[in-house]
Amino acid sequence: MHEFGKLLGWVNVSLLVLAVAIFPARKFLKPPDATLAFLRRIHPWAAGLLVLSAMAHSFIVWGVPQFNSGQPLLGAIILSMLFAWVGPKLKIPLWFKLHLIMPVAVIALLVWHLWE
């Protein structure tokens, strides 16, 4: 089961890359590019699936809740999602800029998590 948890971790890395890929794609690809349209459609789904998969990964690998470098990583991913969902509804100034900055923190936390 532990090996499945490790495999799920690499699936999470793939989901993270897929979710974050929209940010450079928005910079370099202009509509009506098919790749950009595809990334826009799957971005929220990849992020949501990433959160669920990351929680499953944590439970399978550790068995019991305990602090490791994955918790701040998961927290940063959830915070990014909250900026995207709640920011426009509550009219939080600069919510989109905060949502754009979060992938930098997420990637840094991912490197820390993989390094540990």
N, C-alpha and C positions, 0 to 999 in steps of 0.2 A: 504494500500500500504506500510505503514511503517513496518508492520509485515513481508511482503514479502522481504523488504530490509534487515531486521534482519536475515531471513532465508538465504538469499543470502550471508550474511556475514559468516554464518556457512558453507555454501557450499564453500566459499573462503578458509576457514580454512582447509577444507578437501582437496581442490585442492593444497593448499600449502604443506600439509603433503605428499600428493602424489608426488609432484614435488621434495620435499627435500628428500624423502625416498631413492632416488638413491644413495645419498652420503654414508650413513651407509651400504647400500646394497653392494656397490662396495668394501667396506672394509671387509665385512664378507662373502660375497658370491662370488664364483669363477665361471667363465664361464665353462661349458654351462648351468648354472642354469637358469631355466625357469622364476623364479621371477625376476632375474636381467635383463634378456632379455626383459621381459614385461616392467619393469621400464625404461629401456633405450629407448624403443619405445614411451612410453607415456610422458616421462619427458618434452620434448619441447612443446608438445601439452597442457599438464596440466599447464605449466607456461604461455603460451600464452592465454589460456582460463582464467586463474587466473587474468591476467591484464585486460582483457575485462570485466570480471565479477566484479572485484573490482571497476572499473569505474562506472559500472551500480549500484553497491551497494551504492557507494558514492552519486550518483545522486538521487537514490530513497530515501535514509535515510535523506539526507540534503536538497534536492530540488534545492539548489543553491550552487555554489562553495564557500566553506569557509574552512579555515585552521582547521584541526584537526589532531590527531595522525595517521590517515590513510594515509595522503599524504606522510610523510616520509617513511612509510611502502611500499606504492606503488612505490615510487621513488627508494627504495633499490631493489625491485623486478625487476624493469625496468633496473636499473644499472647492476644487475646480468645478465640479458638477453643480455644487450649490450656487457658485457665482453665475453659472449659465442659466440655471432654473429660476432662482429667486431674484437675482439681480434685476432683470427687466420688470418683474412683477412689483418689486418694492421700489423701483426707480432709484436704485443705488447708483450714485455717480461713478463713472469709470468702471462699471461692472465688466464690460467687455475687455478692457485693458487688463484688469485683474485676471480674467479668464485666459487671456493670451500669455500672461506672465507665468502662470502656474505650470505649464509644461516644462519650463526651465527648472523649476524646483522639483517637479516629478522626475525628470531625467536625472538630476543630481542625486535624488534619493534612491533611484533605481541603481545607479552606479554604486552607491554606498551599500545597498542591500545585496547586490551581486558580489561585491568585494568582500563582505563580511563572511 
